């Protein structure tokens, strides 16, 4: 008998208040399915009267995240819905591109070279890091980074979502709240290695403010750039994004929090305190990229 589980949360937002279930869990129904019918309706609810969200053709792969009676709760090409179990073949493992995004939930989550704890560690990732889901192997999710690194992350630390839902408008309210918190520390002295309201360095301020809103981040600017959140184009900056400065991607020397209108708040060693600066002149020339934490 299939064990009832929480499905992955797939919606128009990934708000902090919404808890998504892991992509996979130990329950046997978690896995993938291959469509056996010539054409199969992906429905909005587990019944034949509900709206058809997509038509899926023979041989297509689906991520199975749960079940309701004779119906599987699935994600197909980034869209969540239900398909009847009579028209798919279920399996625990599969290797294929599902058109689905996996988002890390946790601090220093390990990506491994194989689906086992003894496999080599390929990297460490924090909440908000996103991957393309390539496959399923029992309790492990096979993923690929934007740089093309392929590995496995345990299902306890990654959640599935629509590929188009990683950055959403709900970030606006969270970003505004982060900016408001950062502004409370205007004038606090710059202190090298400082991580408290008695004194901050640049990454200490960012880490401290984000922690107030439930985010775990790496301690140093370079790691924030590589491992925290997702990369955002400069043309798409929003309040609350972490902006990174330096001499290139491998030499991030400073970070701050974007507040909008071409300005950011940061703990400045040159200014001697937490202050607001504009993305012009020196900071324009030193700008490397931006990261957005989500979920």
Secondary structure by P-SEA (a helix, b strand, c coil): cbbbbbcccccccccccccccccccccccccbbbbccccccccccccccccccccccccbbbbbcccccccccccccccccccccccbbbbccccccccbbbbbcccccccccccccccccccccccccccccccccccbbbbccccccccccccccbbbccccccccccaaaaaaaaaaaaaccccccccccccccccccaaaaaaaaaaaabbbbbccaaaaacccccccccccccccbbbbbccccccccbbbbbccccccccccccccccccccccccccccccbbbbbcc
